[in-house]
Amino acid sequence: MHVLDPVERVPLVLEAGAEVTDPAIAEQITNPRCWQPEPTPGSGRASTRKPKAAQ
């Protein structure tokens, strides 16, 4: 996810799982799910992706 540093006004790149403690940066994140890590197999979290239909 790309956001702007609120003080220096330079682009920041947040990687999956990055912790954001600055409220000015956190308010720029409009869809937190886009940078959360993918669930690992057996983690108990179901995928939100729809399976492809058989052809």
Order of alpha helices (4+ residues) and beta strands (2+ residues): beta-beta-alpha
